[in-house]
Amino acid sequence: MKEIKQNQKPIKSLEDLAKFADYSLMNTLNADPEAKINGADHWPRQVFSGHYVPVNPTPIKNPEYIAHSKSLFDELGFDDSLAHSADFIKMFSGDISQVPEPLSRVGWACGYALSIYGNEYYQQCPFQTGNGYGDGRAISVLEAVINDKRWEMQLKGGGRTPYCRGADGRAVLRSSVREFLAQEYMHALGVATSRSLSLYTSKSETVDRPWFSEGSYSKDPDMMISENVAITTRVAPSFIRVGQVELFARRARKNEHPKAMEELEQIVLHLIEREYSNEIDVIDKNLSLEDKVVLLAVEFRKRLTKLISNWIRVGYCQGNFNSDNCAAGGFTLDYGPFGFIELFDPYYQPWSSSGEHFSFLNQPLAAEQNFHVFYSALRVLISSSKKHLEELDKIRDDFSKVMQEEMQKMWASKLGLDTFDEELFNELVSLMVKSSADYTIFFQELSAIPTEITALKKSFYDSNHDESIDKCWIQWLERWKLLINDNNTDELSTQMKLINPKYTLREWFLVPAYNQASEGDYALIKELQEVMTNPYSIQSKEVENKYYSLKPLEFFELGGVSHVSCSS
């Protein structure tokens, strides 16, 4: 991959941006040999080999600016005016037909496999073979190296690809607003995530989607609605998924074509180059393939366990954490059926079509299943080396131990403790459930180092519980106070408030934002973006009154608020 000098001047046009283009995936990996070079490949078909399919995005009609990420623009050196410029809007709303050279006028989509909780699935593929599953509406349009970092930019809702499985390839405004704001929020929280670049909608193009009727308490959508389409551009070092590596391992394991093992090796080495070869996580290029694979497993385990502990720290639940929704770079990907916990419930699950296996406190187990899929794929690649297979097996066997250590460190930090206390923690979980505590507000109030339970009661949905529970809370607080270092409570409080966010992205904040946006009013999106990009900060009294509050009782069990579907 070529070296590109560090950006010095602000990027104010596509011509400026074009100087940093470097399409490593298309330049070094294999295109589907049956693909059309011009990217006119928009109907479901089987893709038997190759790492990607060249495909043109389908522009949305009459695009209109909604928002861009000021923090990412600043990091990339983009001038804010760029988000409003005609050629930038054109490109990032799906029209790359006239971009200046050396920007590519063809994008790309990738195939991947699906395992649900570690079990291989084929039936979601329309051909029952697994050869039709992949990026059905996510089309990458740019790779660039800016300020010594590689970035891939991908249009979510960019239109049909060979992997669209008969769908329209579009994302609607509702889901695009959710994803844009969630990525902004998670980055501000310090959680590894794909990033938001820009959000554009069409004022004239709509699609039909199943959704919940107003006031519906149904678990599943009960009507069809017409919604404006939108494209949000997400950005990451790469979008290689565990399911992608899994796909090539399946093909190699079954010897599906003569280059199957070679393509598996290529995608793994490309993953290492893209995600694990920076100054922090160096996997030496001179190592043998087997040594690289073992180190990759160690580094991915480290990132994945850290990611999951951070998810739980901030109250995030990934409602559909399959292998295809697990980034091999160890960051949060695919904000579809996600949610942020409010009423504390270990089995909280925002997605109406999921089960307890993807619930809030089961996420470490779901991660372990995805790691097992990744491990199994790597095992195919080094099957001839007994020594390295044994090392890889040990890494897999130790996953739960490493995950537990990360979780205990996280819980200790949320509680302001130097070391994890299992008895104190278990009693806390029980009391939070019995008191119907709001997860975010409880830990924020605890971060103030309260001397009595009155402050904690601000977080209780059930404030009229039995007096015996109050006595248990008093006893718990006393035991907690004996364990924390309260010699300097101000310092401890400050430290805890940097772990426990004050503001969380509640679904009932998002609903009016995307509803107003459908009427052309984007003010609430901008307001939420400002509040949620400062989640640990002391903000105005007006903001606190509006966004630091318990969920209204009428929203409990309400469709589209307390639970969502995957329709987007």
Phi and psi in degrees as a GROMACS rama.xvg file:
@    title "Ramachandran Plot"
@    xaxis  label "Phi"
@    yaxis  label "Psi"
@TYPE xy
-72.8254  151.562  LYS-2
-85.9622  137.453  GLU-3
-123.825  131.903  ILE-4
-62.7784  149.519  LYS-5
-60.7955  137.785  GLN-6
-66.0909  133.004  ASN-7
-113.106  -37.6695  GLN-8
-101.923  150.493  LYS-9
-58.5406  141.176  PRO-10
-87.8063  112.849  ILE-11
-113.715  -4.40105  LYS-12
-153.496  166.768  SER-13
-64.6815  -30.4283  LEU-14
-62.8262  -39.5889  GLU-15
-64.7213  -43.7875  ASP-16
-65.9194  -35.5956  LEU-17
-58.7835  -27.2383  ALA-18
-63.5957  -19.186  LYS-19
-107.307  5.77569  PHE-20
-66.4727  138.334  ALA-21
-157.81  97.1303  ASP-22
-88.2334  76.171  TYR-23
-64.0895  -40.0882  SER-24
-65.2623  -49.447  LEU-25
-70.5222  -27.5949  MET-26
-83.3573  -22.2246  ASN-27
-118.391  -17.4822  THR-28
-108.12  178.497  LEU-29
-94.4318  132.105  ASN-30
-79.5987  151.65  ALA-31
-56.0606  121.035  ASP-32
-63.8024  -16.6369  PRO-33
-96.4105  3.53981  GLU-34
-75.7307  159.774  ALA-35
-90.3319  128.119  LYS-36
-60.7232  -32.1661  ILE-37
-81.0493  -0.160797  ASN-38
79.7979  8.31669  GLY-39
-84.1098  74.1701  ALA-40
-139.974  78.9589  ASP-41
-120.291  15.4068  HIS-42
-123.554  149.093  TRP-43
-58.6344  132.174  PRO-44
-158.689  165.813  ARG-45
-80.555  136.92  GLN-46
-115.581  113.301  VAL-47
-91.4802  -24.2424  PHE-48
-158.15  174.145  SER-49
91.4861  154.548  GLY-50
-89.8959  -17.651  HIS-51
-157.29  162.793  TYR-52
-118.68  122.873  VAL-53
-64.2019  128.269  PRO-54
-151.192  138.91  VAL-55
-85.4501  133.433  ASN-56
-66.0849  157.124  PRO-57
-101.633  113.643  THR-58
-60.6276  143.275  PRO-59
-78.2386  152.568  ILE-60
-82.2231  139.456  LYS-61
47.7163  61.5986  ASN-62
-65.9206  145.081  PRO-63
-133.2  135.733  GLU-64
-68.2405  135.739  TYR-65
-115.552  -52.3112  ILE-66
-161.775  161.484  ALA-67
-142.811  161.354  HIS-68
-86.1471  109.708  SER-69
-66.0443  -34.525  LYS-70
-68.9067  -41.5793  SER-71
-71.6503  -39.7745  LEU-72
-56.3638  -43.3673  PHE-73
-63.9347  -42.8241  ASP-74
-64.627  -36.1484  GLU-75
-83.0681  -11.8349  LEU-76
80.3839  21.622  GLY-77
-82.6764  134.195  PHE-78
-71.2135  138.809  ASP-79
-58.4633  -29.1667  ASP-80
-64.7167  -20.6912  SER-81
-59.7218  -36.7117  LEU-82
-63.142  -22.1285  ALA-83
-100.38  -4.73405  HIS-84
-75.7092  147.282  SER-85
-61.3015  -42.2584  ALA-86
-73.0054  -33.0844  ASP-87
-68.5548  -45.2563  PHE-88
-58.6485  -41.9137  ILE-89
-61.0747  -48.5311  LYS-90
-63.9813  -46.6455  MET-91
-92.6086  13.7014  PHE-92
-115.519  12.1283  SER-93
112.323  -3.64001  GLY-94
-103.777  100.361  ASP-95
-109.893  18.5888  ILE-96
-70.8027  -21.1658  SER-97
-125.364  21.3311  GLN-98
-67.2224  148.349  VAL-99
-70.3768  146.146  PRO-100
-67.0199  148.925  GLU-101
-90.9808  20.7451  PRO-102
-60.4101  140.111  LEU-103
-78.41  140.335  SER-104
-95.5125  10.566  ARG-105
-131.737  134.605  VAL-106
-94.4596  -164.351  GLY-107
-152.449  150.483  TRP-108
-130.424  153.035  ALA-109
-124.562  148.864  CYS-110
-88.9261  156.22  GLY-111
-155.533  165.326  TYR-112
-94.7096  173.474  ALA-113
-130.239  124.843  LEU-114
-125.173  131.862  SER-115
-107.326  114.434  ILE-116
53.2475  41.3812  TYR-117
86.4404  -3.13012  GLY-118
-102.339  127.561  ASN-119
-66.6592  135.472  GLU-120
-124.01  142.803  TYR-121
-126.658  -19.9299  TYR-122
-69.6571  -20.5945  GLN-123
-70.4858  -20.3667  GLN-124
-75.8293  129.417  CYS-125
-62.3047  -17.9462  PRO-126
-101.768  -0.397894  PHE-127
60.7771  22.2673  GLN-128
-118.719  -17.5362  THR-129
87.8004  -1.60694  GLY-130
-90.6808  4.87293  ASN-131
-120.292  15.5246  GLY-132
-109.008  132.286  TYR-133
168.619  -149.203  GLY-134
-69.6426  95.6964  ASP-135
-83.5785  -18.832  GLY-136
-152.011  8.59508  ARG-137
-105.69  118.068  ALA-138
-125.133  121.781  ILE-139
-80.3177  140.188  SER-140
-125.254  -7.60141  VAL-141
-159.014  138.522  LEU-142
-122.007  135.353  GLU-143
-145.279  148.458  ALA-144
-109.043  111.766  VAL-145
-128.128  127.625  ILE-146
52.8578  43.5345  ASN-147
66.7644  14.8715  ASP-148
-120.775  141.823  LYS-149
-92.899  134.985  ARG-150
-130.509  134.974  TRP-151
-110.782  135.416  GLU-152
-115.257  124.544  MET-153
-128.418  129.954  GLN-154
-85.0344  118.52  LEU-155
-92.1482  116.199  LYS-156
96.7981  23.4607  GLY-157
-80.9646  6.82847  GLY-158
107.805  -179.898  GLY-159
-67.8707  148.355  ARG-160
-134.34  174.557  THR-161
-59.999  -16.0244  PRO-162
-97.7967  11.9294  TYR-163
-74.9357  -10.5635  CYS-164
53.3608  34.8441  ARG-165
87.9057  -3.50175  GLY-166
-81.9153  177.377  ALA-167
-90.1118  -5.67321  ASP-168
74.7441  10.5592  GLY-169
-103.879  155.071  ARG-170
-113.637  146.356  ALA-171
-94.6637  165.231  VAL-172
-57.6259  -43.3461  LEU-173
-53.7231  -54.921  ARG-174
-70.5105  -30.096  SER-175
-70.8356  -38.5641  SER-176
-62.1297  -45.1344  VAL-177
-58.9638  -47.205  ARG-178
-67.3263  -44.0732  GLU-179
-57.7216  -49.4836  PHE-180
-71.714  -35.6257  LEU-181
-65.4426  -41.6796  ALA-182
-65.6356  -39.8121  GLN-183
-61.308  -44.4525  GLU-184
-66.3817  -46.8622  TYR-185
-63.6387  -38.1652  MET-186
-63.9884  -41.8791  HIS-187
-65.3007  -28.6395  ALA-188
-74.5066  -15.1442  LEU-189
86.7927  24.6024  GLY-190
-102.318  132.21  VAL-191
-59.4765  127.425  ALA-192
-157.456  156.105  THR-193
-63.0485  157.515  SER-194
-112.642  155.815  ARG-195
-91.9032  134.335  SER-196
-104.369  -57.7026  LEU-197
-152.186  162.075  SER-198
-139.982  119.321  LEU-199
-127.146  147.194  TYR-200
-126.523  164.08  THR-201
-104.086  135.619  SER-202
-89.1395  -3.95021  LYS-203
-128.154  -14.6202  SER-204
-103.48  127.844  GLU-205
-130.145  160.589  THR-206
-137.204  159.494  VAL-207
-94.5849  137.92  ASP-208
-139.65  147.688  ARG-209
-71.817  137.417  PRO-210
-154.956  -178.989  TRP-211
-91.6819  135.816  PHE-212
-70.8342  157.048  SER-213
-59.4832  127.948  GLU-214
79.7471  9.50317  GLY-215
-77.815  137.368  SER-216
-109.151  17.6121  TYR-217
-66.96  146.882  SER-218
-76.1921  -23.495  LYS-219
-123.004  153.525  ASP-220
-51.8715  140.933  PRO-221
-121.362  10.0546  ASP-222
-160.622  166.632  MET-223
-103.633  137.387  MET-224
-128.518  155.641  ILE-225
-96.5811  126.968  SER-226
-129.344  147.235  GLU-227
-66.7167  141.729  ASN-228
-83.2024  161.081  VAL-229
-153.606  161.298  ALA-230
-129.113  122.384  ILE-231
-107.996  135.587  THR-232
-96.8261  121.956  THR-233
-106.279  152.021  ARG-234
-132.661  138.082  VAL-235
-159.437  166.305  ALA-236
-59.7593  -34.1787  PRO-237
-160.765  167.86  SER-238
-117.235  31.5366  PHE-239
-73.1437  128.131  ILE-240
-107.087  160.131  ARG-241
-55.7717  -41.3393  VAL-242
-62.0503  -25.0974  GLY-243
-71.2405  -48.9618  GLN-244
-61.0694  -39.4388  VAL-245
-59.503  -41.8667  GLU-246
-58.4734  -47.0895  LEU-247
-71.6746  -29.352  PHE-248
-69.3825  -39.5306  ALA-249
-59.6674  -45.4137  ARG-250
-65.4487  -39.2064  ARG-251
-68.6474  -41.6777  ALA-252
-60.7689  -37.4986  ARG-253
-93.439  -1.23263  LYS-254
51.6544  51.9664  ASN-255
-71.3775  -24.8605  GLU-256
-155.168  162.547  HIS-257
-59.6246  -26.4578  PRO-258
-101.751  15.5018  LYS-259
-61.351  -48.7503  ALA-260
-67.0637  -37.9946  MET-261
-62.5782  -41.6661  GLU-262
-69.1748  -32.2701  GLU-263
-64.1926  -46.5635  LEU-264
-61.3492  -41.5297  GLU-265
-62.3439  -43.7478  GLN-266
-69.7813  -34.8182  ILE-267
-68.2854  -43.9728  VAL-268
-66.0535  -34.9436  LEU-269
-67.2789  -40.0107  HIS-270
-59.4053  -45.2577  LEU-271
-61.4264  -44.1409  ILE-272
-62.9075  -40.4075  GLU-273
-78.8951  -38.2324  ARG-274
-114.66  -19.9391  GLU-275
-130.393  27.6144  TYR-276
-125.474  23.6368  SER-277
-89.1132  -172.287  ASN-278
-69.2387  -15.288  GLU-279
-94.6619  -48.3662  ILE-280
-111.883  68.3644  ASP-281
-82.118  122.481  VAL-282
-108.054  108.621  ILE-283
-54.9581  128.201  ASP-284
-63.9997  -21.3313  LYS-285
-86.2036  -4.98766  ASN-286
-70.7151  159.662  LEU-287
-68.1031  161.076  SER-288
-56.8476  -42.7497  LEU-289
-63.1413  -42.1064  GLU-290
-65.6059  -38.6424  ASP-291
-62.5096  -42.2332  LYS-292
-63.5182  -42.5696  VAL-293
-63.9935  -44.7237  VAL-294
-64.5595  -37.0937  LEU-295
-60.0986  -43.5472  LEU-296
-62.1368  -41.5692  ALA-297
-62.7499  -47.5807  VAL-298
-67.985  -39.4467  GLU-299
-66.6782  -40.3455  PHE-300
-59.76  -41.7751  ARG-301
-61.2539  -45.7452  LYS-302
-69.2518  -41.9059  ARG-303
-67.282  -43.7933  LEU-304
-65.6727  -37.7406  THR-305
-64.9086  -40.6662  LYS-306
-61.4045  -47.9714  LEU-307
-65.3276  -40.0207  ILE-308
-63.6669  -34.5648  SER-309
-70.3118  -38.0454  ASN-310
-55.3813  -47.3819  TRP-311
-73.2199  -33.3642  ILE-312
-56.3158  -43.1313  ARG-313
-97.0853  -0.153269  VAL-314
85.6025  22.2659  GLY-315
-89.6932  139.59  TYR-316
-128.691  118.401  CYS-317
-86.7774  103.993  GLN-318
-70.4331  -9.96362  GLY-319
-143.8  63.507  ASN-320
-87.4768  65.9327  PHE-321
-84.3669  175.878  ASN-322
-64.3349  -28.7954  SER-323
-77.122  -15.322  ASP-324
-105.579  17.5972  ASN-325
-115.261  109.48  CYS-326
-69.3051  130.799  ALA-327
-69.7203  -11.859  ALA-328
-85.4631  -3.6906  GLY-329
80.2576  35.216  GLY-330
-128.877  169.357  PHE-331
-73.2897  132.033  THR-332
-141.522  146.872  LEU-333
70.6095  81.2181  ASP-334
-86.8478  76.3601  TYR-335
-102.391  -96.9397  GLY-336
-84.1664  67.986  PRO-337
-108.138  169.365  PHE-338
-165.535  160.699  GLY-339
-109.951  126.773  PHE-340
-64.1926  139.107  ILE-341
-113.839  -85.7375  GLU-342
-60.5063  122.089  LEU-343
-68.1437  122.107  PHE-344
-148.283  116.762  ASP-345
-54.2818  -24.8734  PRO-346
-104.147  21.6526  TYR-347
-56.1204  134.315  TYR-348
-147.257  114.803  GLN-349
-79.1696  -18.1068  PRO-350
-95.2358  123.491  TRP-351
-65.3306  -20.5924  SER-352
-99.9152  7.2277  SER-353
-103.767  -172.92  SER-354
-135.826  -171.712  GLY-355
-63.5254  -24.1496  GLU-356
-64.1825  -19.8062  HIS-357
-110.479  18.779  PHE-358
-76.7622  171.893  SER-359
-51.2869  -58.9831  PHE-360
-87.9536  3.29313  LEU-361
-93.9605  0.396991  ASN-362
-61.1383  -33.7698  GLN-363
-60.3049  -36.3783  PRO-364
-70.959  -38.5299  LEU-365
-63.6696  -39.7794  ALA-366
-63.1334  -39.8678  ALA-367
-62.5643  -38.13  GLU-368
-64.8208  -40.3095  GLN-369
-66.8813  -37.6958  ASN-370
-64.2544  -36.8604  PHE-371
-63.3076  -39.0181  HIS-372
-61.2873  -45.0219  VAL-373
-62.9582  -47.14  PHE-374
-57.5377  -44.4666  TYR-375
-63.1577  -36.5585  SER-376
-67.529  -43.0947  ALA-377
-65.2909  -32.8049  LEU-378
-60.6431  -36.5586  ARG-379
-59.1828  -36.481  VAL-380
-73.7161  -27.4052  LEU-381
-121.049  29.2625  ILE-382
-62.355  -17.8065  SER-383
-88.283  -4.71479  SER-384
-111.825  102.601  SER-385
-60.9969  -41.171  LYS-386
-59.4751  -47.5622  LYS-387
-73.3595  -30.7441  HIS-388
-64.5415  -40.2336  LEU-389
-64.6729  -39.9074  GLU-390
-64.3224  -41.7834  GLU-391
-66.0055  -40.6721  LEU-392
-60.7086  -40.4131  ASP-393
-64.8332  -40.4427  LYS-394
-61.3749  -43.3589  ILE-395
-64.4315  -45.2666  ARG-396
-63.855  -28.5711  ASP-397
-89.2717  2.81965  ASP-398
-57.5807  -49.8385  PHE-399
-62.9391  -34.5244  SER-400
-64.9831  -46.6384  LYS-401
-65.0986  -39.9903  VAL-402
-62.9205  -43.7362  MET-403
-62.3706  -40.8002  GLN-404
-61.9829  -42.3583  GLU-405
-64.6796  -41.7584  GLU-406
-64.8599  -41.5764  MET-407
-66.9477  -38.6292  GLN-408
-62.6235  -40.9644  LYS-409
-65.2995  -48.4407  MET-410
-62.4058  -39.3266  TRP-411
-60.5143  -42.593  ALA-412
-67.0203  -38.2505  SER-413
-63.9752  -31.091  LYS-414
-94.7163  0.913924  LEU-415
71.5958  26.6307  GLY-416
-102.247  151.85  LEU-417
-75.664  -34.8877  ASP-418
-136.022  153.366  THR-419
-71.1232  136.35  PHE-420
-117.984  106.474  ASP-421
-63.9489  -42.2173  GLU-422
-64.6099  -44.1152  GLU-423
-62.1429  -42.8794  LEU-424
-65.5267  -46.7543  PHE-425
-61.1154  -38.9306  ASN-426
-68.0361  -36.4308  GLU-427
-61.9882  -46.9733  LEU-428
-57.5753  -44.4451  VAL-429
-62.2404  -44.27  SER-430
-68.4014  -37.4361  LEU-431
-63.4005  -40.1395  MET-432
-66.147  -45.994  VAL-433
-64.1034  -32.4237  LYS-434
-92.9161  -0.00551732  SER-435
52.1052  58.7306  SER-436
-82.6398  144.223  ALA-437
-80.3118  123.959  ASP-438
-58.7145  -52.0975  TYR-439
-68.4752  -47.4249  THR-440
-66.3346  -38.4513  ILE-441
-58.1527  -52.1389  PHE-442
-70.4151  -27.5122  PHE-443
-68.1768  -43.2899  GLN-444
-68.2398  -36.6573  GLU-445
-63.9984  -31.3768  LEU-446
-66.5186  -15.996  SER-447
-82.6684  1.20746  ALA-448
54.3687  64.7517  ILE-449
-68.0866  150.927  PRO-450
-94.2327  -14.9141  THR-451
-145.919  173.706  GLU-452
-82.5779  -4.61175  ILE-453
-55.3153  -45.9785  THR-454
-63.6105  -40.1058  ALA-455
-64.4865  -29.787  LEU-456
-65.2383  -16.5689  LYS-457
-60.1362  -23.9302  LYS-458
-95.21  -2.77906  SER-459
-88.8384  126.619  PHE-460
-76.2098  -28.1746  TYR-461
-111.107  90.0413  ASP-462
-89.0038  -2.74294  SER-463
-107.147  32.5269  ASN-464
-75.5761  173.183  HIS-465
-59.5834  142.77  ASP-466
-59.8806  -27.3209  GLU-467
-62.4254  -29.9512  SER-468
-69.7012  -38.0602  ILE-469
-58.2227  -42.6412  ASP-470
-63.2401  -38.7625  LYS-471
-64.2599  -39.6451  CYS-472
-63.6311  -42.9991  TRP-473
-60.4791  -44.087  ILE-474
-65.3019  -40.0436  GLN-475
-63.3741  -45.9825  TRP-476
-58.8974  -40.4021  LEU-477
-63.1469  -43.42  GLU-478
-66.0459  -39.6554  ARG-479
-62.1032  -44.0554  TRP-480
-61.0932  -31.0721  LYS-481
-71.6978  -22.9774  LEU-482
-94.0821  -26.9292  LEU-483
-82.4865  159.767  ILE-484
-88.8592  92.8652  ASN-485
-98.5511  22.5967  ASP-486
-66.4652  -31.6101  ASN-487
-134.67  83.6232  ASN-488
-66.1443  -30.4185  THR-489
-64.0963  -43.1854  ASP-490
-67.1828  -42.4048  GLU-491
-64.0111  -41.9452  LEU-492
-61.2263  -45.1275  SER-493
-59.691  -42.8765  THR-494
-63.0525  -44.9479  GLN-495
-67.3188  -34.1096  MET-496
-71.5957  -14.9423  LYS-497
-86.9221  -9.13527  LEU-498
-100.531  -38.7021  ILE-499
-105.385  105.578  ASN-500
-64.448  149.878  PRO-501
-83.2878  -35.6947  LYS-502
-113.565  136.674  TYR-503
-126.584  154.094  THR-504
-86.5472  82.9737  LEU-505
-76.5959  143.406  ARG-506
-60.8496  -33.9797  GLU-507
-73.9945  -8.3147  TRP-508
-81.5407  -36.8663  PHE-509
-72.4648  -36.6773  LEU-510
-57.2108  -53.6961  VAL-511
-64.5272  -28.5686  PRO-512
-65.7151  -46.9308  ALA-513
-78.7521  -25.4313  TYR-514
-67.202  -43.9728  ASN-515
-64.8701  -36.6927  GLN-516
-62.9667  -33.8488  ALA-517
-65.2583  -18.824  SER-518
-98.5149  6.70018  GLU-519
90.0199  9.05103  GLY-520
-106.051  110.953  ASP-521
-105.446  10.1694  TYR-522
-62.257  -40.5801  ALA-523
-70.3312  -31.9452  LEU-524
-62.0683  -45.3977  ILE-525
-64.655  -38.7702  LYS-526
-64.4471  -45.7632  GLU-527
-63.8711  -39.0121  LEU-528
-60.3396  -42.2052  GLN-529
-66.9382  -45.2164  GLU-530
-67.3353  -45.8019  VAL-531
-79.9144  -11.9032  MET-532
-88.5743  4.25445  THR-533
-133.602  57.6863  ASN-534
-73.2639  -17.4969  PRO-535
-100.915  -4.52631  TYR-536
-86.2136  153.842  SER-537
-76.0862  119.882  ILE-538
-114.782  -177.984  GLN-539
-62.3913  160.038  SER-540
-60.8372  -36.5156  LYS-541
-62.0888  -44.6582  GLU-542
-64.1725  -44.0633  VAL-543
-61.051  -44.4841  GLU-544
-63.3267  -32.6751  ASN-545
-86.1493  -38.0099  LYS-546
-114.55  -6.15952  TYR-547
-110.245  75.4106  TYR-548
-152.12  154.764  SER-549
-68.7568  152.851  LEU-550
-65.7039  126.31  LYS-551
-58.6592  140.519  PRO-552
-59.4332  -31.8221  LEU-553
-68.2613  -13.2523  GLU-554
-89.1363  -12.1346  PHE-555
-65.124  131.197  PHE-556
69.6254  6.18416  GLU-557
-78.2707  127.527  LEU-558
-61.1115  135.784  GLY-559
83.0196  -4.07626  GLY-560
-124.86  -54.5227  VAL-561
-86.4475  -21.3837  SER-562
-150.216  152.526  HIS-563
-129.95  162.392  VAL-564
-101.331  178.58  SER-565
-90.5437  4.13657  CYS-566
-72.1333  119.881  SER-567
